[in-house]
Amino acid sequence: MAENVYSEVEEKLKVEDWRVVFRLWKYTKPYAAILILGLILIGASSALDLLPPLLMRRAIDNYMDNQYSLVVVEENGSFNFVESDEGTFYLHQDESGLYSVTDGTTSYPITEEQLRNLRVEDLNGIGQIAIFMILILVSLFFVNYGQVYATSYMGQKITHGIRVDLFRHLLRVPMRFFDTNPSGRLATRVANDTQNLAEFFTSVITSMVKDVLLLGGIIIIMLNLSTYLGLITVAILPIIAGAIFVFRYFDRIAYRKVRTRLAIINAFLAEHISGMSITQLFNQEVRKKGEFDSVNKSHLKSLMEQLWVFAIFRPLL
């Protein structure tokens, strides 16, 4: 009964985000230099991620799609190489003897060597872009390696400090505290929830900062390429922001339920496994099985509620 009462009370508790961040900052402050280094590496990684699409655009627009190489031979005349349907390249000549891409009456096939000479600048440009792409990918590997190592190191150190402080706190609390707080729930708080904090520093913060930088960079590039199309794309951002806010609200409620139900299951298992001999001595196996089925179904229900939230809002985002 105490477990259910605790569950109902904990689900009603709400701590503002800024207070949580303020509490965590005490553990983050000793590793401020690593945090700054991680943020710098995240910024560098975001900038490098924006370069490959720009290089691909340059390769397609300036080199791959450049099928014609125009050379002026007279004031009103020119010649060009054109690819036929059969894949053979021809040099077209009009009736006046000038070479042109229109009204061609005579066609002269050219060799592959002449074609390579014609597209030599395009091939050189594509080769340079390929080299730049390789350099970017290699740089991304080292930058991402350093960023992951720095944030993971910081996250594990912070998690270690929080766990040590939590255990010290448990050593100082009065004995009546353990009468109303099952050991399984306390173990969940010290082990599982602190691990979630490690993931917060190693994954959540990293993804959030990188996504913001990438989104900002993409918006700037789109506006630079086409202000009109860029503004049309940016116009949907308020809708996305509203959907994120709604998703955050419902997901927080669902996650809180999942966390409390999991704590109840861990508390039930910790107490009843250690006291299984007493349960068998009083022939209470059937009743305890029913109680476990009840708390297990409650946990399953909370997971399905969270899945429902993700199933609705994730496609919208």
Order of alpha helices (4+ residues) and beta strands (2+ residues): alpha-alpha-alpha-beta-beta-beta-beta-beta-alpha-alpha-alpha-alpha-alpha-alpha-alpha-alpha-alpha-alpha
